[in-house]
Amino acid sequence: MKSPKINFLRLWHWIEYSYVVVLLATLTQGPVNKIWEGSGQVDPKVIEVTKFASYLLVQAPAVLLLVRRGISKTQLTGPIGVLLGFVGWMLLSTLWATSSSNTLFEAVTLAMTCFVGLYVARSFTLFQQLSLFFVAMQPGLFFSWYAVRQNWSSSIQIEDGNWIGIYFNRNSLAPTAALGLLCAAALVWIVLIRCPKWWIVLTPVLLALLMFDGLMLLRSGSSTSVGAVLVFGAVWFFWTVIRWLQRRIKISPRQMLRGVYTSFLVLLIFMTTLVFYFQQKLLDLVGRNIDFNGREVLWRFSWVGFNDRPIFGWGWMSAWRTQGFFHEREFWSSLTNSYWSHSAMMDVLLGGGVIGATLLVVVIVWSGAQQLERVYTQIAGQWTFAATWFVIAASTQESFIIGNHFLWLLLVASMTGAKNDACLNVD
């Protein structure tokens, strides 16, 4: 007979799993926006506070659990310490921000969601993380599909027929669908390799939902998320080849760090530069223009603003709320209704200057170096790098490094890693 303590622990695990699914689903933002849609038309300012309270309440338990479980001193002297330094710098930027009240608000939410990402990494194995992310993406996608089928207002973009569902924006629906698809693919990878007793039942279910998520992604018409998925696939393929080579020629940890990892970073920089210079030709293949939604204009303007305050920046998410940001730039006056750069990379440069950007780059590079061993010692160890660069790729086109958003949480969790799981260790 099992002891009451064991039964309680099992019950607690399921309660925590359920909580995390609700947490992640909430941070896709679509459900919260849909719930408060009607009230927002009456008093938008009050509803913004209500939305903030909703996100705060759902994330607070995760932060408390992280505090209880703690972070070791060893971790604080590594990439996690630099990550907290990045978040701290954005909080500190409130002191010189040109819109300090907005910076304080945005920096606090950035920090809170960062802590939630650390909680997920600290609390769950890779298989658990994949399962939780996958399950959490499905409700919003299902209700979006239902909204389209029932012809709910604003569920379809009128001008081009792209699906929006309950997310009010195709570039909010698409990342949710993309992550659901990628998690399903990674889970299928694990199941087919390990072949547990229930794999015959689970695999068709995962494949069916993978196709459903893929349909939602394609019908959203989002080039950003499709491009990010392709980056994920390319990174996964690269590290899969390295796993294959590792088994045959036994690459030493030193060679892995200095040779393979350095080559990986150089290749990424080269490919990014190549895509940047030839992106118009690539977009021509799918009938799109480089200036979709005016992003090129926003990026050029953001770069001009960064040059005004290159070291410390304007304060986190402060520039676009500052009239002086548009001062003496008559050509840009039409942009005053925008509140971000449509590129998290530009947001970081504008908000934290070179110092903030350097901290983030150090976190990305250093965290990858620390997790190299996972690539060839753990089944689906490629996820660490593939998910990280999936978010980074998407963040070049949208402001996804921001508080209360599941992609910022995913980036933190993937860079930090996961609890060790003996079941996923390579034989």
C-alpha positions in Angstrom: 0.0 0.0 0.0 1.4 3.4 -1.0 2.0 5.9 1.8 -0.1 9.1 2.1 3.1 11.1 1.5 3.6 9.4 -1.9 0.0 10.0 -2.9 0.2 13.6 -1.8 3.4 14.2 -3.9 1.8 12.6 -6.9 -1.3 14.8 -6.5 0.9 17.9 -6.0 2.8 17.1 -9.2 -0.4 17.0 -11.2 -1.7 20.2 -9.6 1.6 21.9 -10.6 1.4 20.5 -14.1 -2.1 21.9 -14.5 -1.1 25.2 -13.1 1.8 25.5 -15.6 -0.5 24.7 -18.5 -2.9 27.5 -17.4 0.1 29.8 -16.9 1.6 29.2 -20.4 -1.8 29.4 -22.1 -2.4 32.7 -20.4 0.9 34.1 -21.6 0.0 33.4 -25.2 -2.1 36.5 -24.4 -4.9 35.7 -26.8 -7.2 34.2 -24.1 -6.8 37.2 -21.8 -7.3 39.7 -24.6 -10.5 37.8 -25.7 -11.9 37.7 -22.2 -11.6 41.5 -21.7 -12.4 42.4 -25.3 -15.9 43.8 -24.6 -14.9 45.7 -21.5 -11.9 47.2 -23.3 -14.2 49.0 -25.7 -15.8 50.8 -22.7 -12.6 51.9 -20.9 -9.3 50.8 -22.5 -7.1 52.3 -19.7 -8.8 50.4 -16.9 -8.7 47.2 -18.9 -5.0 47.5 -19.5 -4.6 47.6 -15.7 -6.9 44.6 -15.4 -4.9 42.7 -18.0 -1.7 43.5 -16.1 -3.3 42.2 -12.8 -4.4 39.0 -14.7 -0.8 38.3 -15.8 0.6 39.2 -12.4 -1.8 36.9 -10.5 -1.1 33.9 -12.8 2.7 34.3 -12.6 3.0 35.1 -8.9 2.8 31.4 -7.7 5.6 30.4 -10.1 7.9 33.2 -8.8 7.1 32.1 -5.2 7.9 28.4 -6.1 11.2 29.6 -7.7 12.1 31.5 -4.5 11.4 28.4 -2.4 13.4 26.0 -4.7 16.1 28.6 -5.1 19.0 29.1 -7.5 22.5 27.8 -6.5 25.4 30.2 -6.1 27.2 28.3 -8.9 24.3 29.1 -11.3 24.3 32.7 -10.2 28.0 33.0 -11.2 27.2 31.6 -14.7 24.8 32.7 -17.5 21.8 32.9 -15.1 23.7 35.6 -13.2 24.3 37.6 -16.5 20.6 37.1 -17.4 19.6 38.6 -14.1 22.1 41.3 -14.8 20.3 42.0 -18.2 16.9 42.2 -16.5 18.4 44.3 -13.7 19.9 46.7 -16.2 16.5 47.2 -17.8 15.0 47.9 -14.3 17.9 50.3 -13.5 17.2 52.1 -16.8 14.1 53.6 -15.1 16.5 56.1 -13.5 17.4 57.7 -16.8 14.4 56.7 -18.9 12.7 59.3 -21.0 9.3 57.7 -19.9 10.2 56.4 -16.5 6.7 55.3 -15.5 6.3 53.2 -18.7 9.9 51.8 -18.3 9.2 50.7 -14.7 6.0 48.9 -15.6 7.6 47.2 -18.6 10.8 46.3 -16.8 8.9 44.8 -13.9 6.9 42.5 -16.2 10.1 41.6 -18.1 11.7 40.5 -14.8 8.7 38.6 -13.6 8.4 36.6 -16.8 12.1 35.9 -16.7 11.7 34.5 -13.2 8.9 32.3 -14.4 11.1 31.0 -17.2 13.8 30.2 -14.6 11.1 28.4 -12.5 10.1 26.2 -15.5 13.8 25.4 -16.2 14.5 24.7 -12.5 11.4 22.5 -12.0 10.8 20.3 -15.0 12.7 17.8 -17.2 13.0 18.4 -20.9 10.2 15.9 -21.6 8.0 17.6 -19.1 8.7 21.0 -20.5 7.9 19.8 -24.0 4.6 18.2 -22.8 3.6 21.3 -20.9 4.3 23.7 -23.7 2.6 21.5 -26.2 -0.6 21.0 -24.1 -0.7 24.7 -23.2 -0.7 25.8 -26.8 -3.7 23.7 -27.9 -6.7 25.5 -26.1 -6.0 28.8 -27.8 -5.5 27.1 -31.1 -8.7 25.1 -30.8 -10.7 28.1 -29.9 -9.1 30.1 -32.7 -10.2 27.4 -35.1 -13.6 27.4 -33.6 -13.8 31.2 -33.9 -13.0 31.0 -37.6 -15.5 28.2 -38.2 -18.2 30.2 -36.4 -17.2 33.4 -38.1 -16.6 35.4 -34.9 -15.8 39.0 -35.3 -12.1 39.8 -36.0 -11.3 36.1 -36.3 -10.3 36.5 -40.0 -8.2 39.3 -41.4 -10.7 40.9 -43.9 -8.2 42.2 -46.4 -6.3 39.0 -47.1 -8.3 36.2 -45.4 -5.6 35.2 -43.0 -6.7 33.5 -39.8 -6.4 35.4 -36.5 -8.7 33.5 -34.2 -8.9 34.8 -30.7 -5.5 36.5 -31.0 -6.4 39.7 -32.8 -3.2 39.5 -34.8 -1.8 36.8 -37.1 1.6 37.3 -35.6 0.2 36.4 -32.2 -1.7 33.3 -33.4 1.2 32.0 -35.5 3.9 31.7 -32.7 1.4 29.7 -30.7 0.8 27.3 -33.6 4.5 27.2 -34.4 5.5 26.2 -30.8 2.7 23.6 -30.6 4.0 22.1 -33.9 7.6 22.1 -32.8 6.9 20.6 -29.4 4.8 17.8 -31.0 7.6 17.1 -33.4 10.1 16.9 -30.6 7.8 14.6 -28.6 7.4 12.3 -31.6 11.2 12.2 -31.9 11.5 11.1 -28.2 8.6 8.6 -28.4 9.9 6.9 -31.6 13.4 6.5 -30.1 12.3 5.3 -26.7 9.2 3.4 -27.9 7.4 3.2 -24.6 4.5 0.8 -24.2 1.9 3.4 -25.2 3.8 4.7 -28.2 1.4 3.1 -30.7 -1.5 5.2 -29.2 0.4 8.4 -28.5 2.2 8.8 -31.8 -0.9 9.1 -34.0 -2.4 11.6 -31.6 0.7 13.7 -31.6 1.0 13.5 -35.4 -2.7 14.5 -35.8 -2.2 17.6 -33.5 1.0 18.4 -35.2 -0.9 18.6 -38.5 -3.6 20.7 -36.9 -1.0 23.1 -35.5 0.7 23.2 -38.8 -2.6 24.1 -40.5 -3.2 26.9 -38.0 0.3 28.2 -38.7 -0.1 28.2 -42.5 -3.6 29.7 -42.4 -2.3 32.6 -40.3 -0.2 33.7 -43.2 2.7 34.7 -41.0 6.1 34.8 -42.7 7.8 35.6 -39.4 6.8 32.3 -37.6 7.3 30.2 -40.7 10.8 31.6 -41.1 11.5 31.0 -37.4 10.3 27.3 -37.8 12.8 27.0 -40.7 15.6 28.3 -38.4 14.5 25.8 -35.8 14.7 23.0 -38.3 18.1 24.1 -39.6 19.6 24.3 -36.1 18.1 21.0 -35.1 19.6 19.4 -38.3 23.0 20.9 -37.5 23.2 19.5 -34.1 21.7 16.1 -35.2 24.7 15.8 -37.6 27.0 16.7 -34.7 25.4 13.9 -32.6 26.0 11.5 -35.5 29.6 12.5 -35.8 30.1 12.4 -32.0 29.2 8.8 -31.9 31.7 7.9 -34.7 34.7 10.0 -34.1 34.3 11.0 -30.4 34.7 14.8 -30.5 36.3 16.0 -27.2 34.6 18.6 -25.1 37.4 21.0 -26.0 36.9 20.4 -29.7 33.1 20.7 -29.3 33.5 24.1 -27.6 36.3 25.7 -29.7 35.6 24.0 -33.0 32.0 23.0 -33.4 30.3 25.7 -31.2 32.4 28.5 -32.7 31.6 27.2 -36.2 27.9 27.1 -35.3 28.0 30.7 -34.2 30.0 31.9 -37.3 27.6 30.0 -39.6 24.6 31.6 -37.9 26.1 35.1 -38.3 26.9 34.3 -42.0 23.4 33.0 -42.7 21.8 35.9 -40.9 23.8 38.4 -43.0 23.0 36.5 -46.2 19.3 36.4 -45.5 19.3 40.1 -44.5 20.8 41.1 -47.9 18.7 38.8 -50.0 15.5 38.7 -48.0 13.6 40.6 -50.7 14.3 37.9 -53.2 13.3 35.3 -50.7 10.1 37.1 -50.0 9.4 37.5 -53.7 9.1 33.7 -53.9 6.1 33.9 -51.6 4.7 37.1 -53.1 5.6 39.3 -50.1 7.4 42.6 -49.9 10.3 43.5 -47.6 8.4 46.5 -46.2 5.5 44.3 -44.8 3.6 46.4 -42.3 6.2 49.1 -42.5 8.9 47.2 -40.6 11.8 48.4 -42.6 10.8 52.0 -41.9 10.4 51.2 -38.2 13.8 49.5 -38.1 15.6 52.4 -39.9 14.0 54.9 -37.5 14.9 52.7 -34.5 18.5 52.6 -35.6 18.6 56.4 -35.9 17.1 56.6 -32.3 19.7 54.1 -31.1 22.5 56.3 -32.5 21.2 59.2 -30.4 21.7 57.2 -27.1 24.0 54.3 -28.0 25.5 53.5 -24.5 22.7 53.6 -22.0 19.6 53.7 -24.3 16.4 55.5 -23.8 15.1 53.2 -21.0 13.4 49.9 -21.5 10.5 50.3 -23.9 10.6 54.0 -23.3 11.7 55.5 -26.7 8.4 55.0 -28.5 6.5 56.6 -25.6 8.7 59.8 -25.8 7.9 62.8 -27.9 11.6 63.7 -28.1 12.2 60.4 -29.9 10.3 62.0 -32.9 11.7 65.5 -32.4 13.0 67.2 -35.5 12.2 64.2 -37.7 9.1 65.3 -39.6 9.3 62.4 -42.0 8.7 60.0 -39.1 5.7 61.8 -37.6 3.3 59.2 -39.0 5.0 56.6 -36.7 3.8 58.2 -33.4 1.0 55.7 -33.1 3.5 52.8 -32.8 4.8 51.6 -29.4 7.6 49.3 -30.4 10.1 48.6 -33.1 8.6 45.3 -34.4 12.0 43.8 -33.6 13.1 42.8 -30.1 16.7 43.3 -31.2 16.0 47.0 -31.9 14.0 47.2 -28.6 17.0 46.0 -26.7 19.3 48.4 -28.4 16.9 51.3 -27.9 16.0 50.4 -24.3 19.3 49.4 -22.9 21.9 50.6 -25.4 25.1 48.7 -26.1 25.4 47.7 -22.4 22.0 46.0 -22.4 22.6 44.3 -25.8 26.0 43.0 -24.8 24.5 41.4 -21.6 21.9 39.6 -23.7 24.5 38.4 -26.3 26.7 37.1 -23.5 23.8 35.2 -22.0 22.9 33.6 -25.3 26.5 32.6 -26.2 27.5 31.5 -22.7 24.4 29.5 -22.0 24.8 27.6 -25.3 28.4 26.8 -24.4 27.3 25.4 -21.0 24.7 23.1 -22.6 26.8 21.6 -25.3 27.0 18.3 -23.6 23.2 17.9 -23.6 23.3 17.8 -27.4 24.9 14.4 -27.6 24.1 12.9 -24.2 20.3 13.5 -24.1 17.6 12.4 -26.6 16.2 15.6 -28.2 19.1 17.5 -26.7 19.0 19.6 -29.9 15.9 21.4 -28.4 18.1 23.7 -26.3 19.7 25.4 -29.3 16.8 25.0 -31.7 14.2 26.6 -29.4 16.6 29.4 -28.4 17.2 30.4 -32.0 13.6 29.9 -32.9 12.7 32.7 -30.5 15.7 34.8 -31.6 14.7 34.5 -35.2 11.1 35.4 -34.5 12.3 38.3 -32.3 14.1 39.9 -35.2 10.7 40.6 -36.8 8.5 41.1 -33.7 8.8 42.5 -30.1 8.8 39.1 -28.4 11.4 39.9 -25.7 8.9 41.5 -23.5 7.1 40.8 -20.2 4.0 38.7 -20.0 4.8 36.8 -23.2 5.4 33.1 -23.5 8.2 33.4 -26.1 10.3 35.4 -23.6 9.6 32.7 -21.1 10.5 30.0 -23.6 13.8 31.8 -24.4 14.8 31.9 -20.8 13.8 28.3 -20.1 15.6 27.0 -23.2 18.8 28.9 -22.5 18.7 27.8 -18.8 18.1 24.1 -19.6 16.1 21.5 -17.7 16.2 19.1 -14.8 18.2 16.0 -15.6 16.1 13.1 -16.8 17.7 9.7 -16.8 15.1 8.4 -19.2 16.3 10.7 -21.9 20.0 9.9 -21.5 21.5 8.4 -24.6 22.4 4.7 -24.1 
